[in-house]
Amino acid sequence: LRYAPAVDELILVISNRDETPIWRMYAAASLGDIGDSRAIPALRGLFSEPDSLLRTYAAAALAGFDMSEVEGILQAGLRDSNVKVRLAAARALGNKAAQRSVEILIYKARSDPERQVRVQAIQSLGQIGAPKALDFLRDVYRNKQYVDLYRETALSTLSEHDPQGVLEEIRAVIEEEWTHKDSHVLEFTARIISSVVSPGLESVFTHFLEHPNLLIRLYGL
């Protein structure tokens, strides 16, 4: 309900270590929904809790606040030892205002030990939409050194946030994969862009009609 008069009481709940953990988690989520900046210090305090679920809820809650007030806290969350906390922090940073987080998200997309965090970092970079973030995503999609999951995620994210900017890479990848038998890269490329409405793709879809793979021709249609 985003009931602002409850903020003080909810802060007391999340700050009380004797309180039932699930209540502290729900209180953190409610504070995130309300978005009153008075709750930020208390939510920051949850990052020092040994319970990783509390830290996860705190990271998720901070997504509801002005990014200028919480971006640094979420960046610290990306370094947490627990994968769920890092994942929640990466998701919360998927905000156009999180321009200062591009570098660390690129690092997490390249180097985080958990695949799901890398995927979320790629998605959040697309949501931020900064030129350096989009350049990185185009490189991920084009670069064969990345596994197909990351390439597919990068293209899907670019198709949503910068479809015109990725046209050159789409054409290049299609030509590289055209003669490869059972190319997964070509298939996910065709599948993703078949639902995109963007000038310049018409010739790509026409080209698909000439491919020997029935699935690729269907995506062209």
C-alpha positions as CSV (number, residue, x, y, z in Angstrom):
1,L,0.0,0.0,0.0
2,R,3.1,2.3,0.2
3,Y,1.8,3.5,3.6
4,A,4.4,6.2,4.6
5,P,3.2,6.5,8.2
6,A,4.5,3.0,8.8
7,V,8.1,3.8,8.0
8,D,9.2,4.4,11.6
9,E,7.7,1.2,12.8
10,L,9.1,-0.8,9.9
11,I,12.6,0.7,10.6
12,L,12.3,-0.5,14.2
13,V,11.4,-4.0,13.0
14,I,14.4,-4.4,10.6
15,S,16.8,-2.9,13.2
16,N,15.8,-5.3,16.0
17,R,18.0,-8.4,15.9
18,D,15.7,-10.1,18.4
19,E,12.8,-9.9,15.9
20,T,11.8,-12.9,13.8
21,P,13.9,-12.9,10.7
22,I,10.9,-13.3,8.3
23,W,9.3,-10.2,9.8
24,R,12.6,-8.3,9.2
25,M,12.6,-9.5,5.6
26,Y,9.0,-8.4,5.0
27,A,9.6,-5.1,6.7
28,A,12.6,-4.5,4.4
29,A,10.5,-5.3,1.4
30,S,7.8,-2.9,2.5
31,L,10.3,-0.1,3.1
32,G,11.5,-0.7,-0.5
33,D,7.9,-0.3,-1.8
34,I,7.4,2.9,0.2
35,G,10.8,4.3,-0.8
36,D,11.2,6.8,2.0
37,S,14.9,7.8,2.3
38,R,14.7,7.7,6.1
39,A,14.9,3.9,5.8
40,I,18.2,3.8,3.9
41,P,20.6,3.8,6.9
42,A,18.6,0.9,8.5
43,L,18.6,-1.1,5.2
44,R,22.3,-0.4,4.8
45,G,22.7,-1.9,8.3
46,L,21.2,-5.2,7.2
47,F,24.3,-5.7,4.9
48,S,26.3,-6.5,8.1
49,E,23.9,-9.2,9.1
50,P,25.2,-12.8,9.0
51,D,21.8,-14.0,7.5
52,S,22.3,-13.9,3.7
53,L,18.5,-13.7,3.2
54,L,18.3,-10.5,5.2
55,R,21.1,-9.1,3.0
56,T,19.3,-10.2,-0.1
57,Y,16.0,-8.5,1.0
58,A,17.9,-5.3,1.8
59,A,19.5,-5.3,-1.7
60,A,16.2,-5.9,-3.4
61,A,14.5,-3.2,-1.3
62,L,17.1,-0.6,-2.3
63,A,15.9,-0.7,-5.9
64,G,13.0,1.3,-4.8
65,F,15.0,4.4,-3.8
66,D,16.7,7.2,-5.6
67,M,19.8,5.7,-7.1
68,S,21.9,8.6,-6.1
69,E,21.4,7.7,-2.5
70,V,21.8,3.9,-2.7
71,E,24.1,3.1,-5.7
72,G,27.2,2.8,-3.6
73,I,25.5,0.4,-1.2
74,L,24.4,-1.8,-4.1
75,Q,27.9,-1.8,-5.6
76,A,29.1,-3.1,-2.3
77,G,26.4,-5.8,-2.5
78,L,27.9,-7.0,-5.7
79,R,31.0,-8.0,-3.7
80,D,29.0,-10.1,-1.2
81,S,30.0,-13.7,-0.7
82,N,26.5,-14.9,-1.2
83,V,25.2,-15.3,-4.7
84,K,21.6,-14.3,-3.9
85,V,22.8,-11.0,-2.5
86,R,25.0,-10.3,-5.5
87,L,22.1,-11.2,-7.8
88,A,19.7,-8.9,-6.0
89,A,22.2,-6.1,-6.1
90,A,22.9,-6.6,-9.8
91,R,19.1,-6.6,-10.5
92,A,18.6,-3.4,-8.4
93,L,21.3,-1.6,-10.4
94,G,19.3,-2.1,-13.6
95,N,18.4,1.5,-13.7
96,K,19.2,4.3,-16.1
97,A,20.4,6.4,-13.1
98,A,23.0,3.8,-12.2
99,Q,25.6,5.3,-14.6
100,R,28.4,4.9,-12.1
101,S,27.9,1.2,-11.9
102,V,28.7,0.3,-15.5
103,E,32.4,-0.6,-14.8
104,I,31.6,-2.9,-11.9
105,L,28.7,-4.6,-13.8
106,I,31.0,-5.2,-16.7
107,Y,33.5,-6.8,-14.4
108,K,30.7,-9.0,-12.8
109,A,29.5,-10.0,-16.3
110,R,33.0,-11.1,-17.2
111,S,34.2,-12.6,-13.9
112,D,31.5,-13.4,-11.3
113,P,31.8,-17.1,-10.4
114,E,28.1,-17.7,-10.7
115,R,26.4,-17.8,-14.1
116,Q,23.1,-16.3,-13.0
117,V,24.9,-13.2,-11.7
118,R,26.7,-12.8,-15.0
119,V,23.4,-13.0,-16.8
120,Q,21.8,-10.5,-14.6
121,A,24.8,-8.1,-14.9
122,I,24.4,-8.3,-18.7
123,Q,20.7,-7.5,-18.4
124,S,21.2,-4.6,-16.0
125,L,23.8,-3.1,-18.3
126,G,21.2,-3.0,-21.1
127,Q,18.7,-1.3,-18.7
128,I,21.3,1.4,-17.8
129,G,21.9,2.0,-21.5
130,A,25.1,3.9,-21.2
131,P,27.3,3.9,-24.4
132,K,30.0,1.9,-22.7
133,A,27.5,-0.6,-21.5
134,L,25.9,-1.1,-24.9
135,D,29.3,-1.4,-26.5
136,F,30.2,-4.2,-24.1
137,L,27.0,-6.0,-24.8
138,R,27.6,-5.8,-28.6
139,D,31.0,-7.3,-28.1
140,V,29.6,-10.1,-25.9
141,Y,27.1,-11.0,-28.6
142,R,29.7,-10.9,-31.4
143,N,32.6,-12.5,-29.6
144,K,32.8,-16.3,-29.8
145,Q,34.9,-16.4,-26.7
146,Y,31.7,-16.0,-24.7
147,V,29.5,-19.0,-24.2
148,D,26.2,-19.0,-26.1
149,L,24.1,-18.2,-23.0
150,Y,25.8,-14.9,-22.5
151,R,25.8,-14.1,-26.2
152,E,22.0,-14.9,-26.3
153,T,21.4,-12.7,-23.2
154,A,23.3,-9.9,-24.7
155,L,21.4,-9.9,-27.9
156,S,18.0,-10.2,-26.2
157,T,18.9,-7.2,-24.0
158,L,20.2,-5.2,-26.9
159,S,17.1,-6.0,-29.0
160,E,15.0,-4.6,-26.2
161,H,17.0,-1.5,-25.4
162,D,19.1,-0.7,-28.5
163,P,17.7,-2.6,-31.6
164,Q,19.2,-0.1,-34.1
165,G,22.6,-0.1,-32.5
166,V,23.0,-3.9,-32.8
167,L,22.1,-4.2,-36.5
168,E,25.6,-4.3,-37.7
169,E,26.6,-7.1,-35.3
170,I,23.4,-9.1,-36.2
171,R,24.3,-9.1,-39.9
172,A,27.9,-10.0,-39.2
173,V,27.0,-12.9,-36.9
174,I,24.4,-14.2,-39.4
175,E,27.0,-14.3,-42.1
176,E,29.6,-16.0,-39.9
177,E,27.1,-18.7,-38.9
178,W,25.2,-19.1,-42.2
179,T,27.0,-22.2,-43.4
180,H,27.4,-23.8,-40.0
181,K,25.2,-26.9,-39.6
182,D,22.8,-26.7,-36.6
183,S,24.1,-23.4,-35.5
184,H,22.6,-22.6,-32.1
185,V,23.9,-19.0,-32.4
186,L,22.0,-18.5,-35.7
187,E,18.9,-20.1,-34.3
188,F,18.7,-17.9,-31.2
189,T,19.6,-14.8,-33.3
190,A,16.7,-15.6,-35.6
191,R,14.3,-16.3,-32.7
192,I,15.1,-13.1,-30.8
193,I,15.0,-10.7,-33.7
194,S,11.8,-12.3,-35.2
195,S,9.8,-10.5,-32.5
196,V,11.6,-7.1,-32.9
197,V,10.1,-4.3,-34.9
198,S,13.0,-2.2,-36.1
199,P,13.9,-0.5,-39.4
200,G,16.7,-2.4,-41.2
201,L,15.6,-5.9,-40.2
202,E,13.4,-6.5,-43.3
203,S,16.4,-7.6,-45.4
204,V,17.6,-9.9,-42.7
205,F,14.3,-11.7,-42.5
206,T,14.2,-12.0,-46.4
207,H,17.7,-13.5,-46.2
208,F,16.4,-16.1,-43.7
209,L,14.0,-17.4,-46.3
210,E,17.0,-18.7,-48.3
211,H,18.4,-20.8,-45.4
212,P,18.3,-24.6,-45.7
213,N,17.2,-24.9,-42.0
214,L,13.4,-24.9,-41.9
215,L,13.4,-23.3,-38.4
216,I,15.4,-20.3,-39.7
217,R,13.0,-19.9,-42.7
218,L,10.0,-20.0,-40.4
219,Y,11.6,-17.2,-38.3
220,G,12.0,-15.3,-41.5
221,L,8.4,-15.7,-42.3
